[in-house]
Amino acid sequence: MMAWSTYLGAAVVTLAVLWWLTWRWSAAVKLPLRALAIAFLLTPWPVARDTDALGPAWVVTMFDTLVQSDADPLRAGAPLLAAILLALAVAGVIHYLRRTR
């Protein structure tokens, strides 16, 4: 619980800095970038097949890819990619709705 609290605090600070850095950019660039960062940082996934403990999906993917010899990197990579694509689609819809208004 303490590790998740620390991670989420750091993720919120990272997202706040990203928000501040992109506030003057055009919406066509900043909305997908913000959506990508949110999906990348906040998608959880089980750290192992036989446990309920969750970790950030990008960390699980990196661990499976670089450290474990028999692990499948797509175990957490595929859901992470799906979350990123969903976030980009939502950002596209928001951008479209803002432009038509």
C-alpha positions as CSV (number, residue, x, y, z in Angstrom):
1,M,0.0,0.0,0.0
2,M,2.9,2.3,0.8
3,A,4.5,1.7,-2.6
4,W,1.2,2.4,-4.4
5,S,0.8,5.6,-2.4
6,T,4.3,6.7,-3.4
7,Y,3.8,5.8,-7.0
8,L,0.5,7.5,-7.3
9,G,1.9,10.7,-5.7
10,A,4.7,10.7,-8.2
11,A,2.3,10.0,-11.1
12,V,0.1,12.9,-10.0
13,V,3.1,15.2,-9.9
14,T,4.3,14.0,-13.3
15,L,0.8,14.6,-14.8
16,A,0.6,18.1,-13.2
17,V,4.0,19.0,-14.7
18,L,2.8,17.7,-18.1
19,W,-0.4,19.6,-17.8
20,W,1.5,22.8,-17.0
21,L,4.0,22.3,-19.8
22,T,1.3,21.7,-22.4
23,W,-1.3,24.3,-21.4
24,R,-0.4,26.7,-24.3
25,W,-0.1,24.0,-26.9
26,S,-2.9,23.3,-29.4
27,A,-5.6,20.9,-28.4
28,A,-4.7,18.6,-31.3
29,V,-1.4,17.9,-29.6
30,K,-2.0,18.3,-25.9
31,L,-5.1,16.2,-25.6
32,P,-3.6,13.0,-27.0
33,L,-0.3,13.6,-25.1
34,R,-2.2,14.0,-21.8
35,A,-4.4,10.9,-22.6
36,L,-1.3,8.9,-23.5
37,A,0.4,9.8,-20.2
38,I,-2.6,9.1,-18.1
39,A,-3.2,5.7,-19.6
40,F,0.5,4.8,-19.5
41,L,1.0,5.8,-15.8
42,L,-2.3,4.7,-14.3
43,T,-3.1,1.3,-15.9
44,P,-2.7,-1.5,-13.3
45,W,-2.0,-5.1,-13.9
46,P,-1.3,-8.2,-11.7
47,V,2.4,-8.6,-11.1
48,A,2.3,-12.3,-11.3
49,R,-0.2,-14.9,-12.7
50,D,-0.9,-16.4,-9.3
51,T,-1.4,-13.2,-7.2
52,D,-3.9,-10.4,-6.7
53,A,-1.2,-7.8,-6.1
54,L,-1.3,-5.1,-8.8
55,G,1.5,-3.0,-10.2
56,P,1.7,-0.4,-13.0
57,A,1.3,-2.2,-16.3
58,W,4.4,-0.6,-17.8
59,V,6.6,-1.8,-14.9
60,V,5.2,-5.3,-15.2
61,T,5.8,-5.3,-18.9
62,M,9.4,-4.1,-18.4
63,F,10.0,-6.6,-15.7
64,D,8.6,-9.5,-17.8
65,T,10.7,-8.3,-20.8
66,L,14.0,-7.6,-19.2
67,V,14.3,-9.8,-16.1
68,Q,12.2,-13.0,-16.5
69,S,13.4,-15.5,-19.1
70,D,10.2,-17.5,-19.5
71,A,7.6,-14.6,-19.1
72,D,5.5,-13.2,-21.8
73,P,5.9,-9.4,-22.2
74,L,2.4,-9.2,-23.8
75,R,0.8,-10.4,-20.6
76,A,0.7,-6.8,-19.4
77,G,1.8,-5.1,-22.6
78,A,-1.4,-5.9,-24.5
79,P,-3.8,-4.5,-21.9
80,L,-1.5,-1.4,-21.6
81,L,-1.6,-0.9,-25.4
82,A,-5.4,-1.3,-25.3
83,A,-5.7,1.3,-22.6
84,I,-3.5,3.7,-24.5
85,L,-5.5,3.2,-27.7
86,L,-8.8,3.7,-25.8
87,A,-7.4,6.9,-24.2
88,L,-6.3,8.2,-27.6
89,A,-9.7,7.5,-29.0
90,V,-11.4,9.3,-26.1
91,A,-9.0,12.3,-26.6
92,G,-9.9,12.3,-30.3
93,V,-13.6,12.3,-29.6
94,I,-13.2,15.2,-27.1
95,H,-11.1,17.1,-29.6
96,Y,-13.8,16.6,-32.3
97,L,-16.6,17.7,-30.0
98,R,-14.7,20.8,-29.0
99,R,-14.0,21.7,-32.6
100,T,-17.7,21.3,-33.7
101,R,-18.9,23.5,-30.9
